[in-house]
Amino acid sequence: MSYQDTYKEWCVNPYFSEETRAELKSIEGNDKEIEDRFYKELEFGTGGLRGVIGNGTNRMNVYTVRKATQGLANFIIKEGGQSKGVAIAYDCRRMSPEFADEAALCLNANGIKAYVFPSLRPTPELSFAVRDLGCIAGIVVTASHNPPEYNGYKVYWEDGAQVTSPKDVMIIDEVKAIKDYNVVKTMDKDEAVKAGLYNVIGSDLDDRYIAALKKQIINADVIKEMGDDLVAVYTPLHGTGNIPARRVLKEVGFNKIYVVPEQEKPDGNFPTVGYPNPEDPKAFTLALALAKEKNADVVLATDPDADRLGVYAKDSKTGEYMSFTGNMSGMLIAEYILSQKKEKGLIPANGALVKTIVSTNLADVIAKEYNLKLIEVLTGFKYIGEQIKWFEQNHTYEYMFGFEESYGCLVGTHARDKDAIVAVLMLCEAAAYYKKQGLTLWDQMLKIYEKYGYFRETLVSLERKGVEGVAEIQAMLEKLRNNPPAEIGGYKVLEFRDYEKDTVKRADGSTGTTGLPKSNVLYFDLEDNAWCCARPSGTEPKVKFYMGVKGISFEDADKKLACLKDSMMSLVE
């Protein structure tokens, strides 16, 4: 059917509520709006659903959520896992509680138990809950750091990580096979509760999650000594992090944690930030003002579902608060953990550090310093979670740390997704440790650069909305794919990797394979530790260009990075 035919079907089909049909009829004649809402199904991709809230096939609504859940239920039943049940969490966004209930009741109507949190919880706690409760799968309703008009739906498997190949494709196929919304099941909530199918998760699971975070502490004596001296400002950006972050910091002994009052309470409209992303400097405006008032050592912000963490810390020379990229904060945590564990003899012979292919090459150098196996995976933390599963199944490596450049890392294996709550805890511990030595976290970051080299990275995102935007993004990537340059920004291309075609072409004429799953990603390995990578976003109408260099100073690295960025963008714009 054409998008107009689908629109007309939604307007008259009694499966859709009277309110839904009335709203859709109100846009009759607005062809542009109708096309955007109905030109495609909201794609259930390898990370689940994410889209603008509203009525239509290309929107997040109760119908698209039910349909996705029906496909998941069909797959669970084929796998014989229905008796284990599914854990469900949700964040602060508009419609999140409603979408969580719709998912639960669809599962219930298919005879599958649902274990639902009674109120909003961080994504990493859902990851923890899947394994803690012995569930076959998990669902979290969140659009992470997207703007307020978005919501999303992510699926986890029984190992606690987001679903990976081949199960992700098999679930997608089940969702795509549903052509008629009338076959999607649901049931009355009271009946589901009475039948023992709809279950509310108790607070004891929160206790177990917090206990698991505390186990990651390395220097409890330092926290005890410095707990009244370290001053931290924290903001949950109206999201899920407030209660668990404050709880764990208080329980371990940090007594001077100041929460930004205007951003403390959950609010899906994100009135003080608009774009609730700790990567955005504007998100820190209120936190930095409070930090200056309290003379804070460190400033921390978690995104709405508390899996990403942004950081500022004071430069002791200037007194200014300096911003950390996700690569920087990840490497700061890694160096702290690994240096302290080495000192205590806690680094195993088979230790491993895992990063995504678009993350800093500083990780490679740190891994070498501590005799760890460095493992690269595709973009997406689910691939890091997958490595942990394989380590345990195959008895190969012991997970020491994993991170991605987009402000996400995981300390420990209690969860199988990035966890900003444990990252908050570890950064406060590190800040206390270094403050005892007369250093701020920024001072320590400079020491890391002095030790290993000045690795600097940047990201350029080009937004291209609508049908035309999808084609434009594809054209950019095809241009690079079909005409790969021999040099970029004065750097010779040593190796060109096309993950879509699983090919590697080297400057010496030799070829090979990437060894990673198929993905629409192009990577240019350059001389002198420089690199570039291009990929479409999996959650937004954007194409992303990642770049990195190594310099002998901040100034040298930034100059090289600016040149590389200009050269890379001239190839596609």
Helices and strands as residue ranges (DSSP letters): H 3-12, H 18-25, H 31-38, E 49-52, H 62-79, E 86-90, H 96-109, E 114-116, H 123-132, E 137-141, E 150-157, H 167-176, G 181-183, H 189-194, E 198-200, H 204-214, H 220-226, E 232-235, H 242-252, E 257-259, G 261-263, G 281-284, H 285-294, E 298-302, E 309-314, E 321-324, H 326-343, E 351-356, H 362-369, E 373-377, H 382-394, E 398-404, E 408-410, H 420-436, H 441-452, E 454-463, H 466-482, E 487-488, E 491-498, E 503-506, E 511-512, E 522-526, E 531-536, E 542-551, H 554-572
